[in-house]
Amino acid sequence: MLELALRGSHRYWLWMLILAVLTGGAGAMFVYQQTAGLTVTAMARDMPWGFYIAQLTFLVGVAASAVVVVLPDYLHDVKEFGRLVIFGEFLAIPAVILAMLFVLVDMGQPARVVNLFLHPSPRSPMFWDSVALMGYLFLNLVIGWKTLQIERYGIEPPRWLRSLILLAIPWAISIHTVTAFLYCGLVARPFWLSAVLTPRFLASAFAAGPALLILLSLTLRRLTGYDPGDLALLKLAKIMAYAMLLNVFLIGLELFTSLYSGSPEHITPWVLLFWSFDGIVSPVVPFMWLSAGLAIASIVLIVRRRTYGRVANLVPLAVMIVLSIWIDKGAGMMTGGLNPSPLGGTTLYFPSWVEITMGIGLYALGTMILTVLYKIAVTVKTP
C-alpha cells in the first residue's frame, strides 16, 4: 500500500519537500552536535536533561493516548470511533519514533544505546522503557497496517489480530507508566519523587493526545474531505475534557502538598518555576504562567455546554490543552525537577539554537511520517 503515498497533488509534494528540507536541518545539526559535542547545547553538569528529554515525555504521552479510541471501539463496541481508530493508531507511530529519536540525539555517543540490549539490566527503568516503546511501535505498525489491508481488500480479519489489539491496550498505558518511573524513581529529585506523578502523566496524555487527534481530524476534513463524524469527535472531546480536569486536579494536589508541608526541597522548584529564587529568575517563568493560564482558560471552556454544540468550537480548547501540557511536561518538568541540584545549586536553562533547530527538524520528520500514513489511510477509506 505504500504506492498510495506516491500519488498526490502539487500541494502534497510541496508540503513533503518543505518537511524534507526541515528534516535535513536536523540531520545537519546532529552532525554538528556529534562533531562539537554536547557543549553546543544549553545543558550542563547540573542540567543533564533538557529540551530533548522534555519532548520524550510529551511524545510518549501522545503515543499512549491512542488507547482512548482503541479501547471504546474494540472493548465497548462504541462504533462512532470506527472511522477514527486507524488515525489514532497511526498518530502513535511517529510519536514513538520521535520519542526514541529525541533520546538518541540527547546522548553524547548514540551508539551506546546498543548496550541496553547487549547488556540488559532488568533493574533499569530505561531498559524497560526502551522495550515498551519498541514493542508498542511494533504493535501499532502491525495492527494499523493489517487493519487497512483488511478494509482495502475486503478479507476476513485473522484471529491473532484481535489478540494483538487487546495486548496493545494495557501496553499503551505501560509505556507512559514506565516513562514516569524514570522520573519518580530518582530519590534526590523531590519535585519528581511523588506517587501522583504517574497518574498525572497518564491524565495529561489522555488530554493532549485526543486534543491533537481532534485538530488533525478537522484538518483532514478540510483538506481531504474525509469525515470521521461529528459524534466521534464530540465523544473524544469529552474524554479529553475529563482527562484535563483530572490533570489540573492532580497538579493542584502536588502544589498543595508541597506548599502545606513547608518542606524547602518541595517548595523551591515551584517558586523557581513561577517566581524567582534567591534573586534568580528562570527563563521558563513566562512560559509556565502561559501554561497555567491556558489550563485555567481550558477549564472555563470545558465546563461551558456551548463548547460541545459544534465541532468547530473544540478547536480553541484543543489548542489550549496541547500547548499547556506541552509546556508543563517540557519546561516545567525539566526545570522543576533538576533545580535546585542535590548540592543546592540552581542552573538557568533555555534551549540553544542547536536544540531548537534539531527539534524543529525532528518534528518535521514525524510530520512527514504522519502525512504518509494518513495519506494511505484516507485513500483506502475513501475509494
NORUR-V50183 format. One record per residue. N is the residue number from 1. RES is the residue in three letters. SS is DSSP state (h for helix, s for strand, l for the rest). Layout:
n->N res->RES ss->SS
n->N res->RES ss->SS
This chain:
n->1 res->MET ss->l
n->2 res->LEU ss->h
n->3 res->GLU ss->h
n->4 res->LEU ss->h
n->5 res->ALA ss->h
n->6 res->LEU ss->h
n->7 res->ARG ss->l
n->8 res->GLY ss->l
n->9 res->SER ss->l
n->10 res->HIS ss->h
n->11 res->ARG ss->h
n->12 res->TYR ss->h
n->13 res->TRP ss->h
n->14 res->LEU ss->h
n->15 res->TRP ss->h
n->16 res->MET ss->h
n->17 res->LEU ss->h
n->18 res->ILE ss->h
n->19 res->LEU ss->h
n->20 res->ALA ss->h
n->21 res->VAL ss->h
n->22 res->LEU ss->h
n->23 res->THR ss->h
n->24 res->GLY ss->h
n->25 res->GLY ss->h
n->26 res->ALA ss->h
n->27 res->GLY ss->h
n->28 res->ALA ss->h
n->29 res->MET ss->h
n->30 res->PHE ss->h
n->31 res->VAL ss->h
n->32 res->TYR ss->h
n->33 res->GLN ss->h
n->34 res->GLN ss->h
n->35 res->THR ss->h
n->36 res->ALA ss->h
n->37 res->GLY ss->l
n->38 res->LEU ss->h
n->39 res->THR ss->h
n->40 res->VAL ss->h
n->41 res->THR ss->l
n->42 res->ALA ss->l
n->43 res->MET ss->l
n->44 res->ALA ss->s
n->45 res->ARG ss->l
n->46 res->ASP ss->l
n->47 res->MET ss->s
n->48 res->PRO ss->l
n->49 res->TRP ss->l
n->50 res->GLY ss->l
n->51 res->PHE ss->h
n->52 res->TYR ss->h
n->53 res->ILE ss->h
n->54 res->ALA ss->h
n->55 res->GLN ss->h
n->56 res->LEU ss->h
n->57 res->THR ss->h
n->58 res->PHE ss->h
n->59 res->LEU ss->h
n->60 res->VAL ss->h
n->61 res->GLY ss->h
n->62 res->VAL ss->h
n->63 res->ALA ss->h
n->64 res->ALA ss->h
n->65 res->SER ss->l
n->66 res->ALA ss->l
n->67 res->VAL ss->h
n->68 res->VAL ss->h
n->69 res->VAL ss->h
n->70 res->VAL ss->h
n->71 res->LEU ss->h
n->72 res->PRO ss->h
n->73 res->ASP ss->h
n->74 res->TYR ss->h
n->75 res->LEU ss->h
n->76 res->HIS ss->l
n->77 res->ASP ss->l
n->78 res->VAL ss->l
n->79 res->LYS ss->h
n->80 res->GLU ss->h
n->81 res->PHE ss->h
n->82 res->GLY ss->l
n->83 res->ARG ss->l
n->84 res->LEU ss->l
n->85 res->VAL ss->h
n->86 res->ILE ss->h
n->87 res->PHE ss->h
n->88 res->GLY ss->h
n->89 res->GLU ss->h
n->90 res->PHE ss->h
n->91 res->LEU ss->h
n->92 res->ALA ss->h
n->93 res->ILE ss->h
n->94 res->PRO ss->h
n->95 res->ALA ss->h
n->96 res->VAL ss->h
n->97 res->ILE ss->h
n->98 res->LEU ss->h
n->99 res->ALA ss->h
n->100 res->MET ss->h
n->101 res->LEU ss->h
n->102 res->PHE ss->h
n->103 res->VAL ss->h
n->104 res->LEU ss->h
n->105 res->VAL ss->h
n->106 res->ASP ss->h
n->107 res->MET ss->l
n->108 res->GLY ss->l
n->109 res->GLN ss->l
n->110 res->PRO ss->h
n->111 res->ALA ss->h
n->112 res->ARG ss->h
n->113 res->VAL ss->h
n->114 res->VAL ss->h
n->115 res->ASN ss->h
n->116 res->LEU ss->h
n->117 res->PHE ss->h
n->118 res->LEU ss->h
n->119 res->HIS ss->l
n->120 res->PRO ss->l
n->121 res->SER ss->l
n->122 res->PRO ss->l
n->123 res->ARG ss->l
n->124 res->SER ss->l
n->125 res->PRO ss->h
n->126 res->MET ss->h
n->127 res->PHE ss->h
n->128 res->TRP ss->h
n->129 res->ASP ss->h
n->130 res->SER ss->h
n->131 res->VAL ss->h
n->132 res->ALA ss->h
n->133 res->LEU ss->h
n->134 res->MET ss->h
n->135 res->GLY ss->h
n->136 res->TYR ss->h
n->137 res->LEU ss->h
n->138 res->PHE ss->h
n->139 res->LEU ss->h
n->140 res->ASN ss->h
n->141 res->LEU ss->h
n->142 res->VAL ss->h
n->143 res->ILE ss->h
n->144 res->GLY ss->h
n->145 res->TRP ss->h
n->146 res->LYS ss->h
n->147 res->THR ss->h
n->148 res->LEU ss->h
n->149 res->GLN ss->h
n->150 res->ILE ss->h
n->151 res->GLU ss->h
n->152 res->ARG ss->h
n->153 res->TYR ss->h
n->154 res->GLY ss->l
n->155 res->ILE ss->l
n->156 res->GLU ss->l
n->157 res->PRO ss->l
n->158 res->PRO ss->l
n->159 res->ARG ss->h
n->160 res->TRP ss->h
n->161 res->LEU ss->h
n->162 res->ARG ss->h
n->163 res->SER ss->h
n->164 res->LEU ss->h
n->165 res->ILE ss->h
n->166 res->LEU ss->h
n->167 res->LEU ss->h
n->168 res->ALA ss->h
n->169 res->ILE ss->h
n->170 res->PRO ss->h
n->171 res->TRP ss->h
n->172 res->ALA ss->h
n->173 res->ILE ss->h
n->174 res->SER ss->h
n->175 res->ILE ss->h
n->176 res->HIS ss->h
n->177 res->THR ss->h
n->178 res->VAL ss->h
n->179 res->THR ss->h
n->180 res->ALA ss->h
n->181 res->PHE ss->h
n->182 res->LEU ss->h
n->183 res->TYR ss->h
n->184 res->CYS ss->h
n->185 res->GLY ss->l
n->186 res->LEU ss->l
n->187 res->VAL ss->l
n->188 res->ALA ss->l
n->189 res->ARG ss->l
n->190 res->PRO ss->l
n->191 res->PHE ss->l
n->192 res->TRP ss->l
n->193 res->LEU ss->l
n->194 res->SER ss->l
n->195 res->ALA ss->l
n->196 res->VAL ss->h
n->197 res->LEU ss->h
n->198 res->THR ss->h
n->199 res->PRO ss->h
n->200 res->ARG ss->h
n->201 res->PHE ss->h
n->202 res->LEU ss->h
n->203 res->ALA ss->h
n->204 res->SER ss->h
n->205 res->ALA ss->h
n->206 res->PHE ss->h
n->207 res->ALA ss->h
n->208 res->ALA ss->h
n->209 res->GLY ss->h
n->210 res->PRO ss->h
n->211 res->ALA ss->h
n->212 res->LEU ss->h
n->213 res->LEU ss->h
n->214 res->ILE ss->h
n->215 res->LEU ss->h
n->216 res->LEU ss->h
n->217 res->SER ss->h
n->218 res->LEU ss->h
n->219 res->THR ss->h
n->220 res->LEU ss->h
n->221 res->ARG ss->h
n->222 res->ARG ss->h
n->223 res->LEU ss->h
n->224 res->THR ss->h
n->225 res->GLY ss->l
n->226 res->TYR ss->l
n->227 res->ASP ss->l
n->228 res->PRO ss->l
n->229 res->GLY ss->l
n->230 res->ASP ss->h
n->231 res->LEU ss->h
n->232 res->ALA ss->h
n->233 res->LEU ss->h
n->234 res->LEU ss->h
n->235 res->LYS ss->h
n->236 res->LEU ss->h
n->237 res->ALA ss->h
n->238 res->LYS ss->h
n->239 res->ILE ss->h
n->240 res->MET ss->h
n->241 res->ALA ss->h
n->242 res->TYR ss->h
n->243 res->ALA ss->h
n->244 res->MET ss->h
n->245 res->LEU ss->h
n->246 res->LEU ss->h
n->247 res->ASN ss->h
n->248 res->VAL ss->h
n->249 res->PHE ss->h
n->250 res->LEU ss->h
n->251 res->ILE ss->h
n->252 res->GLY ss->h
n->253 res->LEU ss->h
n->254 res->GLU ss->h
n->255 res->LEU ss->h
n->256 res->PHE ss->h
n->257 res->THR ss->h
n->258 res->SER ss->h
n->259 res->LEU ss->h
n->260 res->TYR ss->h
n->261 res->SER ss->h
n->262 res->GLY ss->l
n->263 res->SER ss->l
n->264 res->PRO ss->h
n->265 res->GLU ss->h
n->266 res->HIS ss->h
n->267 res->ILE ss->h
n->268 res->THR ss->h
n->269 res->PRO ss->h
n->270 res->TRP ss->h
n->271 res->VAL ss->h
n->272 res->LEU ss->h
n->273 res->LEU ss->h
n->274 res->PHE ss->h
n->275 res->TRP ss->l
n->276 res->SER ss->l
n->277 res->PHE ss->s
n->278 res->ASP ss->l
n->279 res->GLY ss->l
n->280 res->ILE ss->s
n->281 res->VAL ss->l
n->282 res->SER ss->l
n->283 res->PRO ss->l
n->284 res->VAL ss->l
n->285 res->VAL ss->h
n->286 res->PRO ss->h
n->287 res->PHE ss->h
n->288 res->MET ss->h
n->289 res->TRP ss->h
n->290 res->LEU ss->h
n->291 res->SER ss->h
n->292 res->ALA ss->h
n->293 res->GLY ss->h
n->294 res->LEU ss->h
n->295 res->ALA ss->h
n->296 res->ILE ss->h
n->297 res->ALA ss->h
n->298 res->SER ss->h
n->299 res->ILE ss->h
n->300 res->VAL ss->h
n->301 res->LEU ss->h
n->302 res->ILE ss->h
n->303 res->VAL ss->l
n->304 res->ARG ss->l
n->305 res->ARG ss->h
n->306 res->ARG ss->h
n->307 res->THR ss->h
n->308 res->TYR ss->h
n->309 res->GLY ss->l
n->310 res->ARG ss->l
n->311 res->VAL ss->h
n->312 res->ALA ss->h
n->313 res->ASN ss->h
n->314 res->LEU ss->h
n->315 res->VAL ss->h
n->316 res->PRO ss->h
n->317 res->LEU ss->h
n->318 res->ALA ss->h
n->319 res->VAL ss->h
n->320 res->MET ss->h
n->321 res->ILE ss->h
n->322 res->VAL ss->h
n->323 res->LEU ss->h
n->324 res->SER ss->h
n->325 res->ILE ss->h
n->326 res->TRP ss->h
n->327 res->ILE ss->h
n->328 res->ASP ss->h
n->329 res->LYS ss->h
n->330 res->GLY ss->h
n->331 res->ALA ss->h
n->332 res->GLY ss->h
n->333 res->MET ss->h
n->334 res->MET ss->h
n->335 res->THR ss->h
n->336 res->GLY ss->h
n->337 res->GLY ss->h
n->338 res->LEU ss->h
n->339 res->ASN ss->l
n->340 res->PRO ss->l
n->341 res->SER ss->l
n->342 res->PRO ss->l
n->343 res->LEU ss->l
n->344 res->GLY ss->l
n->345 res->GLY ss->l
n->346 res->THR ss->l
n->347 res->THR ss->l
n->348 res->LEU ss->l
n->349 res->TYR ss->l
n->350 res->PHE ss->l
n->351 res->PRO ss->l
n->352 res->SER ss->l
n->353 res->TRP ss->h
n->354 res->VAL ss->h
n->355 res->GLU ss->h
n->356 res->ILE ss->h
n->357 res->THR ss->h
n->358 res->MET ss->h
n->359 res->GLY ss->h
n->360 res->ILE ss->h
n->361 res->GLY ss->h
n->362 res->LEU ss->h
n->363 res->TYR ss->h
n->364 res->ALA ss->h
n->365 res->LEU ss->h
n->366 res->GLY ss->h
n->367 res->THR ss->h
n->368 res->MET ss->h
n->369 res->ILE ss->h
n->370 res->LEU ss->h
n->371 res->THR ss->h
n->372 res->VAL ss->h
n->373 res->LEU ss->h
n->374 res->TYR ss->h
n->375 res->LYS ss->h
n->376 res->ILE ss->h
n->377 res->ALA ss->h
n->378 res->VAL ss->h
n->379 res->THR ss->h
n->380 res->VAL ss->h
n->381 res->LYS ss->h
n->382 res->THR ss->l
n->383 res->PRO ss->l
